[in-house]
Amino acid sequence: MKIVYIYLLMAVTALAAVTSCSKEGAPTGVAGPIDVRLVVSDGNGTRVGSDDTDNYIHQLRVYAFIGDEKVGYAEADNLSDRNYIPMTLSKIGSINFYVIANDKFGPNPRKKDGTAISDWESLTKEELESLKFDLTKFNGWTPINGDFVSPMSNNPRDEFGAEFTGKNENNYTIAYTINPQDIPATGSLVIPVTVQHVLGRLRLMLNKESDDVTITLTRAEVYHRPDAFRLYFGSQESVDDVISFNNNQTANNNNQELVESLIGTDQPLVTKPADGYTTVARTYLAPNQHGTYDKTGGTFTTSEGTIIETGKDKAYRLELTVRFVDYGNNHTEDKDYTVYLPRVPRNTSIDVQGTFKGSTTINPAFNIMVNAWDEKNIDVPPFE
């Protein structure tokens, strides 16, 4: 998964037809409407590993506000690699754009009071800023037609204050000033808007060192997660305002509730390739401010290496069961492993890498890599 660019192109010419189903509108009764074209790119060719679909934008919503006044709205479904989407702005000036992609894939966002959204176009700026994913009854991220798709929004920093590459000056909306003299007589004005995945990603990457033993992953389960997390957040808010654990102790029984099983069938491990690891399972994780600093995941520690209990019942925990079969000794044995995961910012890949070494006494060596998804500029094709 990567940071993906969405381009808004100003044009005074008539709008061209688009290949996707789309809807656009603006408040009536306001003078000075102008047409806007949006060019959406999914960042093709900028992905991590072989996870080809992580950057796909299948569905999109864009809001434009001047202050608290909505001056434009557009939505589109069934998007392909690149699409042109019409949007009408009722005014120009200093505009804040809110961009939400793929909100249909996963738990549907809800308003601050927990009610479902019946009319996306009618949302106010305050309602947009408080949208949240409610995970209390969500049973895991399910691939869509075999593909994993991640919700995205245009936050220029993560929950912990770390800024993404290519950030914009405004803290959680994209501010852009459009003056009359900025509108070209011909051609287009390009406004880049950056969206990030609102989730983290977990990849389980396991191999064996020797072919003398058959090693099979028979269980891979993730335990615990937050109750809810927000799509947007302000620079003055703390991480506890954005990610909540209100029902942690009662609903989740002290970290004993199963969040998701990562494999449906047993996964035989193959010998480690020279250029990396083999991904045997993957899923998305809601952002979580609790996690270990132990890079092996074997203990729950502070950044100084001190073993602690605080936050352990809220952090993600990965449970594995591995079956070893040594045909030479006619011996079969199942072993269980616990891996504590680090804290999970949005737009971050958590890669649990492990190699089961040896042929007689097999000891796994786990390593947890935390990587932000890189950014790549996308060339915008000219209008024809």
C-alpha positions as CSV (number, residue, x, y, z in Angstrom):
1,M,0.0,0.0,0.0
2,K,1.1,3.5,-0.8
3,I,0.2,7.1,-0.4
4,V,-2.1,7.7,-3.4
5,Y,-2.6,11.0,-5.2
6,I,-5.9,12.5,-6.2
7,Y,-5.8,15.4,-8.6
8,L,-8.5,18.1,-8.9
9,L,-8.3,19.9,-12.2
10,M,-10.0,23.2,-12.7
11,A,-11.5,23.8,-16.1
12,V,-13.9,26.3,-17.6
13,T,-14.7,24.0,-20.5
14,A,-17.7,21.6,-20.5
15,L,-17.3,18.4,-18.5
16,A,-16.4,15.3,-20.4
17,A,-18.3,12.0,-19.8
18,V,-16.8,9.6,-17.3
19,T,-16.6,5.8,-17.4
20,S,-17.8,5.3,-13.8
21,C,-21.1,5.8,-12.1
22,S,-20.8,9.3,-10.5
23,K,-22.9,11.9,-8.7
24,E,-22.1,15.6,-8.2
25,G,-23.8,18.6,-6.7
26,A,-23.5,21.9,-4.9
27,P,-25.8,24.0,-2.8
28,T,-28.3,26.0,-4.9
29,G,-28.8,29.7,-4.8
30,V,-25.1,30.6,-4.6
31,A,-23.7,32.6,-7.5
32,G,-20.6,31.8,-9.4
33,P,-20.6,28.0,-10.0
34,I,-17.6,26.5,-11.8
35,D,-16.9,23.0,-13.0
36,V,-14.0,21.0,-11.6
37,R,-12.6,17.8,-12.9
38,L,-10.9,15.2,-10.6
39,V,-8.3,12.8,-11.9
40,V,-7.9,9.8,-9.6
41,S,-4.8,7.6,-9.7
42,D,-4.4,4.4,-7.7
43,G,-0.6,4.6,-7.7
44,N,-0.1,1.7,-10.1
45,G,3.5,0.4,-9.9
46,T,4.2,1.9,-6.5
47,R,3.2,-1.0,-4.2
48,V,5.0,-2.9,-1.5
49,G,5.8,-6.5,-2.4
50,S,3.2,-8.4,-4.4
51,D,0.2,-6.9,-2.7
52,D,-1.2,-5.5,-5.9
53,T,-4.6,-4.3,-4.8
54,D,-3.7,-2.4,-1.7
55,N,-3.7,1.0,-3.5
56,Y,-6.8,0.5,-5.6
57,I,-9.5,3.2,-5.3
58,H,-12.8,1.6,-6.1
59,Q,-15.0,4.3,-4.7
60,L,-14.5,7.9,-3.8
61,R,-16.2,10.8,-2.0
62,V,-14.9,14.4,-2.2
63,Y,-16.3,17.4,-0.1
64,A,-15.4,21.1,-0.6
65,F,-16.0,23.7,2.1
66,I,-15.3,27.4,2.5
67,G,-15.4,27.7,6.3
68,D,-18.4,25.6,7.4
69,E,-20.3,26.2,4.1
70,K,-20.3,23.3,1.7
71,V,-19.5,24.5,-1.8
72,G,-19.2,21.1,-3.6
73,Y,-19.6,17.4,-3.4
74,A,-18.8,14.5,-5.7
75,E,-18.9,10.7,-5.5
76,A,-18.0,7.9,-7.8
77,D,-18.2,4.1,-7.8
78,N,-16.6,1.3,-9.8
79,L,-13.5,3.3,-10.5
80,S,-10.8,1.8,-12.6
81,D,-7.1,2.7,-13.0
82,R,-7.7,6.3,-13.8
83,N,-11.1,8.2,-13.9
84,Y,-12.3,11.7,-14.6
85,I,-14.9,12.7,-12.1
86,P,-17.1,15.9,-12.4
87,M,-17.6,18.2,-9.5
88,T,-19.3,21.6,-9.3
89,L,-18.1,24.3,-6.9
90,S,-20.7,26.9,-6.1
91,K,-17.9,29.4,-5.0
92,I,-14.2,29.9,-5.2
93,G,-11.8,31.1,-2.6
94,S,-10.0,29.3,0.2
95,I,-11.4,25.8,0.0
96,N,-10.9,22.8,2.3
97,F,-11.2,19.5,0.5
98,Y,-12.1,16.3,2.4
99,V,-11.4,13.1,0.5
100,I,-12.6,9.6,1.5
101,A,-11.9,6.5,-0.6
102,N,-13.2,3.0,-0.3
103,D,-15.4,3.6,2.8
104,K,-17.7,0.7,1.7
105,F,-14.9,-1.8,2.2
106,G,-14.9,-2.7,5.9
107,P,-17.1,-1.5,8.7
108,N,-19.2,1.4,7.4
109,P,-18.3,4.7,9.1
110,R,-20.8,6.1,11.5
111,K,-21.5,9.5,13.0
112,K,-20.2,10.6,16.3
113,D,-23.4,9.5,18.1
114,G,-23.1,6.0,16.5
115,T,-26.0,6.4,14.0
116,A,-25.6,5.1,10.4
117,I,-25.1,7.5,7.5
118,S,-28.2,7.5,5.3
119,D,-27.2,10.5,3.1
120,W,-23.5,11.1,2.5
121,E,-24.0,14.2,0.5
122,S,-25.8,16.0,3.4
123,L,-22.9,15.6,5.9
124,T,-21.7,18.8,7.5
125,K,-18.0,19.7,8.1
126,E,-18.4,18.9,11.8
127,E,-19.9,15.5,11.0
128,L,-17.2,14.6,8.5
129,E,-14.5,15.4,11.1
130,S,-16.1,13.1,13.6
131,L,-16.7,10.1,11.4
132,K,-15.6,6.9,13.0
133,F,-15.4,3.2,12.2
134,D,-17.2,1.1,14.9
135,L,-15.4,-2.2,15.4
136,T,-17.4,-3.7,18.2
137,K,-19.4,-6.0,16.0
138,F,-17.0,-6.2,13.0
139,N,-15.7,-9.7,12.2
140,G,-12.6,-9.1,10.2
141,W,-11.5,-7.6,6.9
142,T,-12.8,-9.7,4.1
143,P,-11.3,-9.6,0.6
144,I,-13.5,-8.2,-2.1
145,N,-13.5,-10.6,-5.1
146,G,-10.3,-12.0,-3.8
147,D,-8.7,-8.5,-3.4
148,F,-7.9,-6.6,-0.2
149,V,-9.1,-3.0,-0.4
150,S,-8.2,-0.3,2.2
151,P,-10.3,2.7,3.2
152,M,-8.4,6.0,2.8
153,S,-8.7,9.7,3.8
154,N,-6.6,12.8,3.4
155,N,-4.8,13.1,6.8
156,P,-1.3,14.5,6.4
157,R,-0.1,12.9,9.7
158,D,-0.8,9.8,11.7
159,E,-2.4,9.5,15.1
160,F,0.9,9.9,16.9
161,G,1.8,13.2,15.1
162,A,4.3,11.8,12.6
163,E,3.9,13.6,9.3
164,F,3.5,11.8,6.1
165,T,5.8,12.6,3.2
166,G,4.2,15.1,0.8
167,K,2.2,16.6,3.7
168,N,0.1,19.7,3.2
169,E,0.2,22.7,5.5
170,N,-3.3,22.3,6.9
171,N,-3.5,19.8,9.7
172,Y,-6.4,17.6,8.6
173,T,-8.0,19.1,5.6
174,I,-6.5,20.2,2.3
175,A,-6.6,24.0,2.0
176,Y,-6.3,25.4,-1.5
177,T,-7.1,29.0,-2.5
178,I,-8.7,29.5,-6.0
179,N,-8.9,33.0,-7.3
180,P,-10.6,34.1,-10.5
181,Q,-7.2,34.8,-12.1
182,D,-6.1,31.2,-11.4
183,I,-8.7,29.8,-13.8
184,P,-7.0,29.3,-17.1
185,A,-8.8,30.2,-20.3
186,T,-7.8,26.8,-21.7
187,G,-6.3,23.8,-20.1
188,S,-6.5,22.9,-16.4
189,L,-5.3,23.9,-13.0
190,V,-3.9,20.9,-11.1
191,I,-4.4,20.6,-7.3
192,P,-2.7,17.6,-5.7
193,V,-4.5,16.0,-2.7
194,T,-2.8,13.2,-0.8
195,V,-4.8,10.3,0.8
196,Q,-3.4,7.7,3.2
197,H,-4.7,4.4,4.3
198,V,-6.7,4.8,7.5
199,L,-5.6,1.3,8.5
200,G,-2.4,-0.5,9.2
201,R,-1.5,-3.7,7.4
202,L,-0.2,-7.0,9.0
203,R,1.8,-9.4,6.9
204,L,2.9,-12.8,8.3
205,M,6.0,-13.8,6.4
206,L,7.3,-17.3,7.4
207,N,9.9,-19.7,6.0
208,K,11.9,-22.7,7.1
209,E,15.7,-23.2,6.9
210,S,15.9,-26.9,6.1
211,D,14.0,-29.3,3.9
212,D,14.7,-32.1,6.3
213,V,11.5,-31.3,8.2
214,T,8.0,-30.6,7.1
215,I,6.7,-27.4,8.9
216,T,3.1,-26.3,8.6
217,L,1.3,-23.3,10.0
218,T,-2.0,-24.6,11.3
219,R,-3.2,-21.5,13.2
220,A,-2.6,-17.8,12.9
221,E,-5.0,-15.6,15.0
222,V,-5.0,-12.0,16.0
223,Y,-6.4,-11.0,19.4
224,H,-7.7,-7.7,20.5
225,R,-8.3,-4.4,18.8
226,P,-9.8,-0.9,19.6
227,D,-13.5,-0.4,19.8
228,A,-13.5,2.5,17.4
229,F,-11.2,4.9,15.5
230,R,-11.8,8.1,13.6
231,L,-11.2,8.9,9.9
232,Y,-10.1,12.5,10.7
233,F,-8.4,14.2,13.6
234,G,-7.1,17.6,14.6
235,S,-3.5,18.5,15.5
236,Q,-4.6,19.4,19.0
237,E,-6.2,16.1,19.7
238,S,-4.5,13.2,21.6
239,V,-4.3,9.7,20.2
240,D,-6.8,8.6,22.9
241,D,-9.4,11.0,21.3
242,V,-9.0,9.3,18.0
243,I,-8.7,5.6,19.0
244,S,-11.0,4.4,21.8
245,F,-11.1,1.4,24.1
246,N,-14.3,2.2,26.1
247,N,-15.5,-1.4,26.2
248,N,-12.1,-3.1,26.5
249,Q,-12.3,-4.7,29.8
250,T,-15.9,-6.0,29.6
251,A,-16.5,-6.6,25.9
252,N,-13.1,-8.0,25.1
253,N,-12.4,-9.9,28.3
254,N,-8.9,-8.7,28.9
255,N,-7.5,-9.3,25.4
256,Q,-8.9,-12.8,25.1
257,E,-11.4,-12.1,22.3
258,L,-10.4,-13.4,18.9
259,V,-10.3,-10.6,16.3
260,E,-9.5,-12.6,13.2
261,S,-8.2,-16.0,12.0
262,L,-5.7,-15.2,9.2
263,I,-5.7,-18.6,7.5
264,G,-8.5,-20.8,6.5
265,T,-6.4,-23.9,5.7
266,D,-3.0,-25.2,6.8
267,Q,-0.1,-23.4,5.2
268,P,3.0,-25.5,4.5
269,L,6.2,-23.4,4.9
270,V,8.8,-23.4,2.1
271,T,12.5,-22.9,2.3
272,K,13.5,-19.2,2.7
273,P,14.3,-17.6,-0.6
274,A,17.5,-15.6,-0.9
275,D,15.8,-12.3,-1.5
276,G,13.3,-12.2,1.4
277,Y,10.4,-14.0,3.0
278,T,7.3,-15.8,1.8
279,T,4.0,-14.1,2.8
280,V,1.7,-16.8,4.2
281,A,-1.1,-14.5,5.6
282,R,-2.1,-10.9,5.7
283,T,-4.9,-8.6,6.9
284,Y,-5.6,-5.1,7.9
285,L,-5.4,-3.7,11.5
286,A,-7.2,-0.7,12.9
287,P,-4.8,1.8,14.3
288,N,-3.7,1.0,17.9
289,Q,-1.7,3.2,20.3
290,H,-0.6,0.3,22.4
291,G,2.1,-2.1,21.5
292,T,5.5,-3.6,22.4
293,Y,8.9,-2.2,21.5
294,D,10.5,-5.6,21.5
295,K,11.5,-6.2,17.9
296,T,11.1,-9.9,18.3
297,G,7.6,-9.7,19.7
298,G,8.5,-12.1,22.5
299,T,7.9,-9.7,25.4
300,F,5.8,-6.6,26.0
301,T,8.3,-3.8,26.7
302,T,8.8,-0.1,26.9
303,S,11.1,1.7,24.5
304,E,13.9,1.3,27.1
305,G,13.3,-2.5,27.1
306,T,11.5,-2.7,30.5
307,I,8.9,-5.4,30.6
308,I,5.5,-4.0,31.6
309,E,1.9,-4.9,31.9
310,T,0.4,-1.5,31.2
311,G,-1.3,-1.5,27.7
312,K,-0.6,-5.2,27.2
313,D,-4.3,-6.1,27.4
314,K,-5.0,-3.5,24.7
315,A,-2.2,-4.3,22.2
316,Y,-2.5,-6.7,19.3
317,R,-1.4,-10.2,20.0
318,L,-0.6,-12.8,17.3
319,E,-1.0,-16.4,18.2
320,L,0.6,-19.1,16.0
321,T,0.4,-22.9,16.0
322,V,3.1,-24.7,14.0
323,R,3.3,-28.5,13.2
324,F,6.6,-30.1,12.8
325,V,6.9,-33.5,11.1
326,D,10.3,-35.3,11.0
327,Y,9.8,-38.3,8.8
328,G,13.3,-39.7,9.6
329,N,12.3,-40.0,13.3
330,N,8.6,-40.5,12.5
331,H,7.9,-37.7,14.9
332,T,5.1,-35.1,14.8
333,E,4.8,-32.2,17.2
334,D,2.7,-29.0,17.5
335,K,4.1,-25.9,19.1
336,D,2.4,-22.6,20.0
337,Y,4.0,-19.2,19.7
338,T,2.9,-15.8,21.0
339,V,4.0,-12.6,19.2
340,Y,3.1,-9.2,20.7
341,L,2.8,-6.6,18.0
342,P,4.0,-3.0,18.1
343,R,1.7,0.0,18.1
344,V,0.0,0.5,14.7
345,P,-0.2,3.9,13.1
346,R,-2.4,4.3,10.0
347,N,-0.7,3.9,6.7
348,T,1.9,1.5,8.2
349,S,2.9,-2.0,7.3
350,I,3.7,-4.4,10.2
351,D,5.7,-7.3,8.8
352,V,6.2,-10.3,11.2
353,Q,9.1,-12.2,9.6
354,G,10.1,-15.6,10.9
355,T,12.5,-18.4,10.0
356,F,12.3,-21.8,11.6
357,K,15.9,-22.8,11.9
358,G,17.4,-26.2,12.3
359,S,16.3,-29.8,11.5
360,T,16.4,-31.5,14.9
361,T,15.8,-28.7,17.4
362,I,13.8,-26.0,15.6
363,N,13.8,-22.5,17.1
364,P,12.1,-19.7,15.2
365,A,13.7,-16.3,14.9
366,F,11.0,-13.7,14.6
367,N,11.7,-10.1,13.5
368,I,9.0,-7.4,13.4
369,M,9.5,-4.7,10.7
370,V,7.5,-1.5,10.9
371,N,7.5,0.4,7.6
372,A,5.6,3.4,6.3
373,W,4.3,3.2,2.8
374,D,6.3,5.3,0.5
375,E,5.1,8.0,-1.8
376,K,5.4,8.3,-5.5
377,N,4.4,11.1,-7.8
378,I,1.9,10.1,-10.5
379,D,2.0,11.7,-13.9
380,V,-1.3,13.3,-14.8
381,P,-2.4,12.7,-18.3
382,P,-3.5,15.8,-20.3
383,F,-7.2,16.2,-21.3
384,E,-8.0,15.3,-24.8
